[in-house]
Amino acid sequence: MTDRSALRKMKIAVVDDHELVREGLKAVLSKHGINDVEKFGTATELVAAIDGGKSFDFYIIDLELPDIDGFVLIEMIRARNASARIIVSTVHDEIWTLRKLLARDVNAVIYKSVDGIEVIDAMVDILTGKNYYCKGVRNALKEAADQSLHPTDRELEVLYQISQGKTSREIAAAMFVTDNTIEAHRKALFSKLGAVNVADLIVKAIERGYLTKNGGKSNLA
């Protein structure tokens, strides 16, 4: 088990466009003896600091930033430091958002509504080689995992084409397969998602994170 005193030696970068959030996180960290904390209001400021030679032991970042998408920032940090310890602090609880974060191998996901002590708990777990997800995140992931079997990659492609309003014949032509093959994929999708019609299929696909709210691909990879 990692002693929390080890955290006092850590350098922390906090990236959030809300000053109140930045100050709140700094106060929580300071309360636990972590005083080497640098605050950034934009992703650009952080990247400039890293490119200027600064390094951090932990990055606590928001997903909604005014200049660069949070997912892009994660990739930029990883490109500069493949072993970077990244904690995402967010208000977003959509399953497709959580899956995108897991796909990018972030070290922790914490909702902004949780007690600040969870940031400390997350850092301790990360130092012991574990990932940390707050209770709300764990519940959301468990609920998604409890659903019927997940669609295959081919079925997900058919699902996307269906969401674009294409017929089975049009999908078959686009995917260079037979109409019967597409019909088999459709039946599998209806079965796995428990849908009764196309509208219901789309709604459930969005709820489970296979499509975004606007019907686009969830882009989990």
C-alpha distance (Angstrom), angle and dihedral (degrees) to the residues before:
residue distance angle dihedral
M1 . . .
T2 3.80 . .
D3 3.79 116.8 .
R4 3.79 111.0 -125.5
S5 3.78 88.5 -134.1
A6 3.81 87.0 73.5
L7 3.81 87.8 69.3
R8 3.80 91.1 66.3
K9 3.79 89.8 74.4
M10 3.81 93.3 53.3
K11 3.80 126.7 108.7
I12 3.79 111.7 -138.8
A13 3.81 131.0 -162.2
V14 3.80 115.8 -159.7
V15 3.81 115.1 -165.1
D16 3.80 118.1 -172.1
D17 3.79 132.4 127.0
H18 3.82 92.6 -137.0
E19 3.79 114.3 83.7
L20 3.81 91.3 -156.0
V21 3.81 91.0 57.9
R22 3.80 92.7 45.9
E23 3.80 91.6 50.6
G24 3.80 91.7 44.5
L25 3.79 92.7 54.0
K26 3.79 91.7 45.2
A27 3.81 89.9 51.6
V28 3.81 91.7 51.4
L29 3.79 91.4 48.9
S30 3.81 92.6 45.7
K31 3.81 90.6 51.0
H32 3.79 87.6 61.5
G33 3.78 95.0 47.1
I34 3.79 97.4 -96.5
N35 3.78 104.9 132.1
D36 3.80 104.5 153.3
V37 3.80 93.9 90.5
E38 3.80 125.7 143.7
K39 3.80 119.7 -166.3
F40 3.81 125.8 -148.0
G41 3.79 127.4 -172.5
T42 3.80 94.9 -164.1
A43 3.78 139.0 31.2
T44 3.79 89.8 -122.4
E45 3.80 91.2 61.0
L46 3.80 91.6 52.3
V47 3.80 94.7 47.1
A48 3.80 90.4 48.5
A49 3.80 90.1 51.7
I50 3.82 91.8 50.2
D51 3.80 92.6 46.3
G52 3.79 87.3 48.6
G53 3.78 90.7 61.2
K54 3.79 104.4 -90.5
S55 3.78 120.0 134.0
F56 3.79 131.8 -168.4
D57 3.79 135.2 -160.5
F58 3.81 93.0 -146.4
Y59 3.79 134.5 21.8
I60 3.81 116.0 -157.1
I61 3.80 106.3 -169.4
D62 3.78 141.3 174.4
L63 3.80 120.8 -137.5
E64 3.80 97.0 -138.7
L65 3.77 108.2 66.5
P66 3.81 127.1 160.2
D67 3.80 97.0 -123.0
I68 3.81 112.8 24.1
D69 3.79 130.3 27.7
G70 3.80 111.4 -107.1
F71 3.80 92.7 -124.9
V72 3.79 89.8 53.9
L73 3.81 89.6 49.3
I74 3.81 90.2 53.7
E75 3.80 89.2 54.2
M76 3.81 91.4 46.8
I77 3.80 91.5 52.0
R78 3.80 91.6 47.1
A79 3.82 90.5 49.4
R80 3.79 89.0 57.5
N81 3.79 96.5 38.6
A82 3.81 117.3 15.4
S83 3.82 91.6 -168.9
A84 3.81 95.8 48.6
R85 3.81 114.3 142.7
I86 3.80 106.3 -128.9
I87 3.80 125.5 -170.2
V88 3.80 116.2 -172.8
S89 3.80 116.4 -151.8
T90 3.80 109.1 -168.5
V91 3.80 147.4 152.1
H92 3.80 91.5 -143.7
D93 3.79 114.3 106.6
E94 3.82 99.7 166.5
I95 3.78 110.9 132.4
W96 3.81 92.9 -129.3
T97 3.82 89.2 55.8
L98 3.79 91.3 51.0
R99 3.80 91.5 47.7
K100 3.79 91.3 50.8
L101 3.80 89.3 52.2
L102 3.79 92.3 49.5
A103 3.79 90.0 47.8
R104 3.80 87.9 57.0
D105 3.79 90.8 50.8
V106 3.80 97.0 -125.0
N107 3.79 112.0 -179.6
A108 3.78 97.9 -131.1
V109 3.79 141.2 8.0
I110 3.79 118.7 -160.0
Y111 3.78 129.0 174.4
K112 3.79 114.4 -128.4
S113 3.80 89.0 -127.1
V114 3.84 94.0 67.6
D115 3.79 126.6 95.7
G116 3.79 112.7 -82.2
I117 3.81 91.6 -121.4
E118 3.81 87.9 75.3
V119 3.79 89.0 72.6
I120 3.79 88.1 61.0
D121 3.80 91.8 45.1
A122 3.80 89.3 51.3
M123 3.79 92.8 51.3
V124 3.80 91.9 50.0
D125 3.82 91.9 50.2
I126 3.79 92.0 47.1
L127 3.81 91.4 52.9
T128 3.81 88.4 55.5
G129 3.80 90.8 53.4
K130 3.80 98.2 -99.8
N131 3.78 132.3 119.7
Y132 3.79 120.2 -126.2
Y133 3.80 128.6 -143.7
C134 3.79 122.4 175.4
K135 3.81 118.1 -121.5
G136 3.80 93.7 -98.0
V137 3.79 91.4 53.8
R138 3.81 92.0 46.9
N139 3.79 91.2 50.7
A140 3.80 92.6 49.3
L141 3.80 92.1 49.4
K142 3.80 92.3 46.1
E143 3.79 91.6 50.6
A144 3.79 90.7 51.0
A145 3.81 91.5 47.5
D146 3.80 90.8 50.7
Q147 3.79 91.2 60.9
S148 3.80 122.0 97.4
L149 3.79 120.0 -71.2
H150 3.79 113.8 -55.2
P151 3.82 118.1 -107.5
T152 3.79 118.1 -103.7
D153 3.80 121.1 -112.8
R154 3.81 90.5 -98.9
E155 3.80 91.4 49.4
L156 3.80 90.0 49.6
E157 3.80 89.5 53.8
V158 3.80 89.7 51.2
L159 3.80 89.2 47.3
Y160 3.78 90.5 54.3
Q161 3.81 91.8 48.5
I162 3.82 90.0 49.8
S163 3.80 89.8 51.6
Q164 3.81 87.6 55.7
G165 3.81 89.4 58.5
K166 3.80 97.0 -108.9
T167 3.80 122.2 152.0
S168 3.80 123.4 -123.8
R169 3.81 90.0 -104.9
E170 3.81 91.9 52.1
I171 3.81 91.2 47.4
A172 3.81 91.5 48.4
A173 3.79 90.8 52.4
A174 3.80 92.2 48.3
M175 3.81 92.8 48.7
F176 3.83 95.3 39.8
V177 3.80 94.3 -123.3
T178 3.79 134.9 113.4
D179 3.79 125.9 -84.7
N180 3.80 88.5 -114.8
T181 3.79 91.0 57.3
I182 3.79 91.1 54.0
E183 3.79 91.2 47.4
A184 3.80 89.0 53.3
H185 3.82 89.9 51.8
R186 3.82 90.5 48.4
K187 3.80 91.8 52.1
A188 3.80 90.5 48.9
L189 3.81 91.0 50.7
F190 3.80 92.9 49.7
S191 3.79 89.7 48.9
K192 3.81 97.4 46.0
L193 3.80 94.1 45.8
G194 3.80 95.0 38.1
A195 3.80 91.6 -127.2
V196 3.81 125.4 163.1
N197 3.81 98.9 -163.3
V198 3.79 140.7 0.7
A199 3.81 94.5 -87.4
D200 3.80 90.4 51.5
L201 3.80 89.9 46.7
I202 3.80 91.9 55.2
V203 3.83 93.2 46.2
K204 3.80 92.3 50.7
A205 3.80 92.1 44.5
I206 3.81 89.2 55.6
E207 3.81 92.4 45.9
R208 3.80 90.7 53.4
G209 3.77 95.1 44.6
Y210 3.81 100.2 -109.7
L211 3.81 91.1 117.9
T212 3.79 131.5 25.9
K213 3.79 120.6 -118.2
N214 3.78 91.6 -94.5
G215 3.80 91.0 53.8
G216 3.79 95.2 -102.9
K217 3.78 128.6 133.3
S218 3.77 112.9 -75.8
N219 3.83 90.7 -134.9
L220 3.78 94.9 -148.0
A221 3.77 95.1 166.7
